Amino acid sequence: MIMETFLELIREILKGIVRELTAYFFRENVLGNKKTTPLRRKKKGGSPKILTVVWRSVSALLFFIIFLLYTK
């Protein structure tokens, strides 16, 4: 009983995260303001942006949890 409730809670949390990430990327890629004149890319040095690092860790965690949920 408790385990089923916990799994339902985890599923709902995952659905919310996936929904928000999908909406974010949809807004950025489809609805975002595209500049008409292409700009020259600036060389970037140093460490990767924090969003990239967070996205990689969150996506790895999500895939792991989804794997655990569907391999009962």
C-alpha positions in Angstrom: 0.0 0.0 0.0 2.7 2.5 1.0 5.0 1.4 -1.8 2.2 1.8 -4.4 1.4 5.3 -3.1 5.1 6.2 -3.2 5.5 4.9 -6.8 2.4 7.0 -7.8 3.9 10.0 -6.2 7.2 9.5 -8.0 5.3 9.0 -11.3 3.4 12.2 -10.9 6.6 14.1 -10.0 8.3 12.7 -13.1 5.3 13.6 -15.3 5.5 17.2 -14.0 9.2 17.5 -14.6 8.9 16.1 -18.1 5.9 18.3 -18.9 7.8 21.4 -17.7 11.0 20.6 -19.5 9.0 19.9 -22.7 7.2 23.2 -22.4 10.5 25.1 -21.7 12.2 23.6 -24.8 9.1 24.2 -26.9 9.0 27.8 -25.9 12.7 28.3 -26.5 12.9 26.4 -29.9 9.5 27.0 -31.5 8.1 30.1 -30.0 11.4 31.9 -29.3 12.3 35.1 -31.1 14.7 34.2 -33.9 17.1 36.8 -35.0 17.0 37.4 -38.8 20.7 38.2 -39.1 23.0 35.4 -38.1 25.7 36.5 -35.7 29.2 35.2 -35.5 29.6 32.7 -32.7 31.8 33.8 -29.8 34.5 31.5 -28.6 33.6 30.3 -25.1 36.1 29.0 -22.7 36.0 27.5 -19.3 33.5 25.1 -17.8 30.1 24.3 -19.3 27.1 26.3 -18.3 25.4 25.2 -15.1 22.1 24.5 -16.9 23.9 21.9 -19.1 25.4 20.2 -16.1 22.0 20.2 -14.2 20.2 18.9 -17.3 22.6 16.0 -17.7 22.3 14.9 -14.1 18.5 15.3 -14.0 18.0 13.5 -17.3 20.2 10.6 -16.1 18.3 10.4 -12.9 14.9 10.5 -14.8 16.0 7.7 -17.1 17.2 5.6 -14.2 13.9 6.1 -12.2 11.8 5.4 -15.3 13.9 2.2 -15.9 13.2 1.1 -12.3 9.5 1.8 -12.6 8.9 -0.1 -15.7 11.1 -3.1 -14.9 8.9 -4.6 -12.2 
